[in-house]
Amino acid sequence: MHWTVGKVKITKIVELETIGSTRFILPLATNEEVRKLPWLIPHFANEEGRLKMSIHSLIVETPSQRIVVDTGLGNDKEGRKVPAWNNRKEPFLETMTKAGFPPDSIDTVLCTHLHVDHVGWNTRLAGGKWVPTFVNARYVFGKTEYEHWRDHSEETDKSAVFNDSVKPIVDAGKAELVASNYRLSNGISLIPTPGHSPGHMSIHIESDGEQGLLTGDVAHHPCQMAHLDWSSTADSDAVQSAATRRQLFSRFADTPALVIGGHFDAGRIRRDGDAFKFVV
C-alpha cells in the first residue's frame, strides 16, 4: 500500500496486523463505544466494533532519499512483555526487498520514539551479536527520547529493548541524536509531540504544495480523534498525550494534509464539533 505527497512516495510495509485484541492498549475503546463512531467502519474497525490496527514501517521516498520511519518488532528478540513478540521469525526484510526496498538501499532510519514496536528492525542478530540492519543508513533518534531511555530503562523489558535495538546502533557509530524540531531534509521536518513518550516526534512532509503528517503514536487509532481523552496505557503522560492530540489534530484539521498513523492507514482529519473524525 502506498500514498503520495507531491513528489514524495510513502509505502507501508506490514509486519503484523490485528483485528481486535487491542483493549490492553486502549481499554476505553469498547466495541459498544466504537460502534457509536460509524465513520470508523469498515476501514478502521469492523461491524462488531473491533479495532483494526497494524505494526508497520513507512518508507518515505523523496527524489534523493529513502527513509524508513519506525522499524517494528524485529526477529529473534527476547524479554518482551507480549509473548508473541519474542523470538519472531518473520520474512519482513524479504517483504521489503520484494517491494523494491532492499535494506542496503535505505539511507536513513528515523524512529518517532524508542518503544519496543518501533525499533525492533534497527538491528538483526548476526554471529551472536546485534548489528545494524540497514548498513548504509544513518539512524536518527530524538535526543530527548534517547537520553530518557538511556537513563530510565531499569525495568527488564525496557532494558532488553534498549540493549538489543538501540544501544548497538550508538555503539556502531550510526546514531544521530537530533532536536525534536529538526529539519531532516528539504520538505521533511520533525514536530515535537510528547506525551506518548517524553521525546516523541511526528513527521511533517511538504512537496509541490501538498502536505503529509506521519503521526507516530500520538494516536494508536483514529477513535482517539473523537475521544481525545482515550489515552493509551503505554503513554508516559496521559494528560500531555491528550493535549498533544488536540494541538496536532487542530493544526491539520484545517489543511488537506494526508495523515498516516503509526498503527493505522491514511486519511484526513476533519473537525467534528469539539472533537475530530478521520476520513479516507
Secondary structure, 3 states (H helix, E strand, C coil): CEEEECCEEEEEEEEEEEECCCCCCCCCCCHHHHHCCHHHCCCCECCCCCEEEEEEEEEEECCCCEEEECCCCCCCCCCCCCHHHCCCCCCHHHHHHHCCCCHHHCCEEECCCCCHHHCHHHEEEECCEEEECCCCCEEEEEHHHHHHHHHCCCCHHHHHHHHHHCHHHHHCCCEEEECCCCEEECCEEEEECCCCCCCCEEEEEEECCEEEEECCCCCCCCHHHHCCCCCCCCCCCHHHHHHHHHHHHHHHHCCCCEEECCCCCCEEEEEECCEEEEEC
